[in-house]
Amino acid sequence: MAKIVRRKDKRAEVEAAERKAKSAPKKAAAVKKEPAKRKSRAKSAKEVRMKAFWGVFNQSLKRVALYEFSEKKEADKKAKELTASGKSPHFVQPVKEAVQEA
């Protein structure tokens, strides 16, 4: 019976050593772990209000005149005058620009 007792003691020692070996890497891994990164607190984009206009453009897409959206007839009239007087044709196109808030 002395052999059985020795085996049980030896087995208990081996199991204790295994438990220590298993717990040691967990502690080391916990130390190496980096802290979680915080989400950025960037400001949300400010909504910009847009307003529509009629723009008179030349052939090289340079804006020559700008009219309120309700004044399309005047914009067409200006485009016809510039086309008749100059070499290049002029045309009217809608334009959106940001509204300056005071």
C-alpha positions in Angstrom: 0.0 0.0 0.0 2.9 2.3 0.4 3.3 2.4 -3.4 -0.3 3.5 -3.9 0.1 6.4 -1.5 3.3 7.5 -3.2 1.6 7.4 -6.6 -1.3 9.6 -5.3 1.1 12.0 -3.8 3.2 12.1 -7.0 0.0 12.6 -9.1 -1.1 15.5 -6.8 2.2 17.2 -7.3 2.1 16.8 -11.1 -1.5 18.2 -11.2 -0.5 21.1 -9.0 2.5 21.8 -11.3 0.1 21.7 -14.4 -2.3 24.1 -12.8 0.5 26.5 -12.1 1.8 26.2 -15.7 -1.6 26.9 -17.1 -2.3 29.9 -14.9 1.1 31.5 -15.6 0.6 32.2 -19.4 -2.8 33.7 -18.7 -1.3 36.3 -16.4 1.5 37.1 -18.9 -1.1 37.4 -21.7 -3.2 39.7 -19.7 -0.2 42.0 -19.1 0.7 42.2 -22.9 -2.9 43.0 -23.8 -3.3 46.6 -25.1 -6.1 48.9 -23.8 -9.1 49.2 -26.0 -9.0 52.2 -28.3 -11.5 55.0 -27.8 -13.8 56.0 -30.6 -13.1 59.5 -32.0 -15.3 62.3 -30.9 -15.1 64.2 -34.2 -17.7 66.9 -34.6 -20.5 66.0 -37.0 -20.5 67.9 -40.3 -22.5 71.1 -40.2 -25.3 71.1 -42.7 -24.8 73.7 -45.3 -27.9 75.4 -46.9 -27.8 75.8 -50.6 -29.7 78.3 -52.8 -30.4 78.0 -56.6 -29.5 80.7 -59.1 -29.3 80.9 -62.9 -25.8 81.4 -64.2 -24.9 82.7 -67.7 -21.8 80.9 -69.0 -19.5 81.3 -72.0 -18.1 78.5 -74.1 -15.1 78.0 -71.8 -17.5 77.5 -68.8 -16.6 80.8 -67.2 -19.6 82.4 -65.4 -20.4 85.8 -66.8 -23.5 86.7 -64.9 -25.7 85.4 -62.0 -29.4 85.8 -61.6 -31.9 84.9 -59.0 -33.8 81.6 -59.7 -37.1 83.5 -60.3 -35.3 85.7 -63.0 -34.8 83.0 -65.7 -36.1 85.3 -68.5 -33.5 87.9 -67.8 -30.8 85.3 -67.7 -31.9 83.9 -71.1 -32.1 87.5 -72.5 -28.5 88.2 -71.3 -27.2 85.0 -72.8 -28.8 85.9 -76.2 -27.3 89.4 -76.1 -23.8 88.0 -75.4 -24.1 85.4 -78.1 -25.1 87.9 -80.7 -22.4 90.4 -79.8 -19.5 88.0 -79.2 -17.8 85.2 -81.1 -18.6 82.4 -78.6 -22.0 81.2 -77.7 -23.3 81.7 -74.2 -25.8 79.6 -72.3 -27.9 79.5 -69.1 -27.4 76.8 -66.5 -28.7 76.3 -62.9 -26.1 77.0 -60.2 -26.2 76.1 -56.5 -24.3 78.2 -54.0 -24.0 78.0 -50.2 -26.1 80.5 -48.2 -24.1 82.8 -46.0 -25.8 82.8 -42.6 -25.3 85.8 -40.4 
